[in-house]
Amino acid sequence: MRELFEEAASQPPPDPRESARQSARTPLRKRFYKAAGVTDTDGGFAITLDGKPIRTPSGRQVVIPARALADAVVAEWVAQGETIDPVTMPLTRIANSVVEGVVDRVELVSDDLAKYFESDLLFYRAGHPEGLVAREAAHWDPVLFWAAQTLQAHFILSEGVMHVKQPDEALMAARAALPGDPWSVAALHVVTTLTGSALLALALAHGVRDADQVWAAAHVDEDWNAEQWGVDEEAAARRAARLKDFEAAVTVLAAVKPSAVQGP
């Protein structure tokens, strides 16, 4: 089983889009187990296949901190048919990545995540048309106001795509608001890479925005263009695939921080 998720766990923090592309290039392996289950273990819950706990490529046992999340991971294994397709198992991929590469280096992964605050999606605004300008403001401004008022993170906005250097004080304040546990950090990294916004991910973690609001805010420009010119079927398919990974990250975050996150 280890080699099934070796690529997904070898370069944490998890990037579900790249994992999906890599898995798509790998021949699917036949299902080798009859039953999947959950068992109590030190520090949480283990996933078992025919009674044996699953492990990462390096041999670490996958221990999940919340029973609801463990049940959701088991459901992915149960749902597999004659072959095992890692693309359809985003929760398992995240779990493997957390155990393999995030648990022992939470600070490093958090630092990598915090780099996104330097060029966040929410900073770069359209200058026209007025409808798009207003829609970006409606979705993005509440998050920026929250960051400024609650976190004391005052960011600078720019029209267009020219890079603007953000104040060090704002970057440090936003970095300090990131969670400290490996599962939340990994989930937020997935959300950030999928949305292009660490601020949206942070707002999700703090319960300022729910999953639906975050997903909509991340696609303001795309949705505007679709309304004007029609839906691109290939782009829509890619978005649907990304949504699956986004929902998996939200599930992880809700399981470890249930009071903060509302599911999609």
matplotlib code that plots the C-alpha trace (Angstrom):
import matplotlib.pyplot as plt

x = [0.0, 2.8, 3.9, 0.3, 0.7, 4.5, 4.4, 1.7, 3.6, 7.1, 6.7, 4.6, 2.8, 0.2, -0.7, -3.7, -3.5, 0.0, -0.9, -3.8, -1.6, 1.1, -1.5, -3.1, 0.2, 0.6, -1.1, -3.8, -3.1, -5.6, -7.5, -5.7, -7.9, -11.5, -12.3, -11.3, -11.9, -10.9, -9.2, -8.2, -4.5, -2.2, -2.8, -5.9, -7.3, -5.6, -7.0, -6.8, -7.0, -8.0, -6.9, -3.5, -2.9, -1.9, 1.5, 3.2, 6.0, 8.6, 6.8, 5.0, 1.6, -1.1, -2.7, -5.7, -6.7, -10.5, -12.9, -15.1, -12.1, -10.9, -14.3, -14.2, -10.8, -12.1, -15.0, -12.5, -11.0, -14.3, -15.4, -12.6, -13.5, -11.3, -8.5, -7.3, -7.3, -5.5, -7.1, -10.4, -8.9, -8.0, -8.4, -6.1, -3.5, -3.7, -3.4, -0.3, 1.3, 0.6, 2.1, 5.0, 6.1, 4.2, 4.2, 7.9, 8.2, 5.1, 7.0, 8.7, 5.4, 3.8, 6.5, 6.0, 2.3, 2.9, 4.8, 1.5, 0.6, 3.2, 1.2, -2.3, -5.1, -7.1, -4.5, -4.7, -7.9, -9.5, -9.7, -12.8, -15.5, -17.4, -19.4, -16.3, -14.7, -17.8, -18.0, -14.3, -14.9, -18.0, -16.2, -12.7, -13.0, -14.7, -11.7, -9.2, -11.2, -11.2, -7.4, -6.9, -9.3, -8.8, -5.3, -3.8, -2.6, -2.9, -2.2, -1.8, -4.0, -3.0, -4.9, -3.7, -1.0, 2.0, 3.6, 3.3, 5.5, 3.5, 4.5, 6.5, 4.2, 1.2, 3.0, 4.1, 0.6, -1.0, 1.7, 1.0, -2.7, -1.9, -2.9, -0.1, -1.2, 0.0, -3.4, -4.8, -1.6, -1.7, -5.4, -4.8, -1.9, -4.2, -6.9, -4.3, -2.8, -6.3, -7.7, -4.5, -5.3, -3.7, -6.0, -9.1, -7.7, -7.0, -10.5, -11.9, -9.8, -11.0, -14.7, -14.8, -15.9, -17.4, -16.3, -18.9, -17.9, -14.2, -14.7, -16.9, -14.4, -11.6, -13.5, -14.9, -13.0, -13.6, -17.3, -17.5, -15.8, -18.1, -21.1, -19.8, -18.5, -19.9, -18.5, -15.4, -16.1, -12.5, -12.0, -15.2, -14.0, -10.7, -12.6, -14.8, -11.7, -10.2, -13.4, -13.1, -9.7, -10.9, -13.8, -11.4, -9.2, -12.3, -13.3, -9.8, -10.0, -13.5, -12.6, -9.6, -11.2, -14.9, -15.9, -14.3, -15.2, -18.6, -18.5, -19.1]
y = [0.0, 2.4, 2.9, 3.9, 7.2, 7.6, 10.5, 12.3, 12.1, 12.7, 16.4, 17.8, 20.1, 18.4, 20.0, 18.0, 19.3, 17.9, 14.7, 14.2, 14.7, 12.3, 9.7, 9.9, 9.0, 5.9, 2.6, 1.8, -1.1, -3.8, -3.7, -6.1, -5.9, -6.9, -4.7, -1.3, -0.1, 2.2, 1.2, 3.2, 3.7, 6.0, 9.6, 9.0, 6.5, 4.2, 3.1, -0.7, -2.8, -6.4, -5.6, -4.1, -0.4, 1.6, 3.2, 6.0, 5.2, 5.6, 3.1, 5.5, 4.5, 6.9, 8.1, 10.5, 12.8, 12.7, 9.8, 11.6, 12.2, 8.6, 7.4, 9.6, 8.3, 4.7, 5.6, 6.4, 2.9, 1.2, 3.1, 1.7, -0.9, -3.5, -1.0, 1.7, 5.3, 7.8, 10.7, 9.7, 9.6, 13.2, 12.7, 9.7, 11.7, 14.6, 12.2, 10.5, 13.9, 15.1, 12.1, 11.8, 15.4, 17.9, 16.5, 16.9, 20.3, 22.3, 25.6, 25.1, 24.3, 27.3, 29.5, 28.2, 28.9, 32.4, 33.3, 33.5, 36.5, 38.5, 38.2, 37.2, 37.1, 39.6, 42.4, 42.7, 44.4, 45.0, 48.6, 47.9, 47.1, 48.5, 45.4, 43.3, 45.9, 45.9, 42.1, 41.7, 44.3, 42.5, 39.2, 40.3, 43.5, 41.8, 39.5, 42.4, 44.4, 41.5, 41.1, 44.8, 45.1, 41.7, 40.7, 44.2, 43.1, 46.1, 45.1, 47.3, 46.9, 47.4, 47.8, 45.3, 42.7, 44.8, 43.4, 45.5, 44.9, 44.3, 45.8, 43.4, 44.1, 42.9, 39.8, 38.9, 39.6, 37.3, 34.6, 34.7, 33.9, 30.6, 27.5, 25.5, 21.9, 19.9, 18.8, 22.4, 23.7, 21.1, 21.7, 25.4, 24.9, 22.9, 25.6, 28.3, 26.6, 25.9, 29.4, 31.5, 33.2, 32.5, 35.2, 33.3, 30.2, 32.0, 33.5, 29.9, 28.6, 31.4, 31.0, 34.5, 32.9, 29.5, 27.1, 28.2, 31.9, 31.1, 29.1, 31.8, 34.5, 32.6, 32.4, 35.9, 36.8, 33.4, 33.5, 37.0, 36.0, 32.9, 35.2, 37.4, 34.9, 31.5, 28.6, 26.9, 23.2, 22.2, 24.9, 23.8, 20.2, 21.3, 23.5, 20.5, 18.4, 21.1, 21.4, 17.8, 18.5, 21.7, 19.9, 17.3, 20.1, 21.6, 18.3, 17.9, 21.5, 21.0, 17.7, 19.2, 22.7, 22.0, 25.2, 27.3, 25.9, 25.3, 22.6, 23.2]
z = [0.0, 0.8, -2.8, -3.8, -2.0, -2.2, -4.6, -2.7, 0.6, -0.7, -1.2, 1.6, 2.2, 0.0, -3.3, -4.4, -8.0, -8.5, -6.7, -9.0, -12.1, -10.8, -9.8, -13.2, -14.8, -12.6, -13.5, -11.0, -8.6, -7.9, -4.7, -2.3, 0.8, 1.6, 4.6, 5.9, 9.4, 12.3, 15.5, 18.6, 19.0, 21.0, 20.1, 17.9, 15.4, 13.0, 9.6, 9.1, 5.9, 6.8, 10.3, 9.5, 10.0, 7.0, 6.9, 4.9, 2.4, 5.2, 7.4, 9.8, 11.0, 10.0, 13.2, 12.7, 15.6, 15.2, 14.8, 12.3, 10.1, 10.4, 9.4, 6.3, 5.3, 5.8, 3.5, 0.7, 1.0, 1.2, -2.0, -4.1, -6.7, -8.4, -8.5, -6.1, -7.5, -5.3, -7.2, -5.6, -2.1, -1.2, 2.5, 2.5, 0.5, 3.0, 5.9, 4.4, 3.7, 7.3, 8.9, 6.5, 6.2, 8.3, 11.8, 12.4, 10.7, 11.4, 11.6, 8.2, 6.6, 8.3, 7.0, 3.5, 3.9, 5.2, 2.1, 0.3, 2.4, 0.4, -2.9, -1.9, -4.4, -2.4, -2.9, -6.7, -7.9, -11.2, -12.4, -14.5, -15.3, -12.4, -11.9, -11.4, -9.2, -7.0, -6.8, -5.8, -3.1, -1.8, -1.5, -0.5, 1.6, 4.6, 4.9, 4.7, 7.2, 9.6, 9.2, 9.9, 12.8, 14.5, 13.6, 13.2, 9.8, 7.5, 3.9, 0.8, -2.2, -5.9, -9.1, -11.8, -11.4, -10.5, -7.3, -4.2, -1.2, 2.0, 5.4, 7.5, 10.4, 8.5, 7.3, 10.9, 12.3, 9.7, 10.3, 14.0, 13.4, 11.7, 13.7, 15.3, 14.8, 11.7, 10.5, 10.4, 8.8, 6.1, 5.4, 5.2, 2.8, 0.5, 0.7, 0.0, -3.1, -4.5, -3.9, -4.3, -1.0, 2.4, 3.8, 2.7, 4.2, 7.5, 7.5, 7.0, 10.0, 12.2, 11.2, 9.6, 6.3, 5.7, 2.9, 0.4, 0.9, 0.5, -2.7, -4.2, -3.2, -4.9, -8.2, -8.5, -11.6, -13.2, -12.5, -13.9, -17.1, -17.4, -17.1, -19.8, -22.3, -21.3, -19.4, -20.6, -20.2, -19.6, -17.0, -15.4, -15.2, -13.6, -11.1, -10.2, -9.5, -7.4, -5.5, -4.4, -2.9, -1.3, 0.3, 1.7, 3.2, 4.8, 6.2, 7.8, 9.2, 10.5, 12.2, 14.1, 14.7, 14.7, 16.4, 13.7, 10.3, 8.7, 6.0, 2.3]

ax = plt.figure().add_subplot(projection="3d")
ax.plot(x, y, z, "-o")
ax.set_aspect("equal")
plt.show()
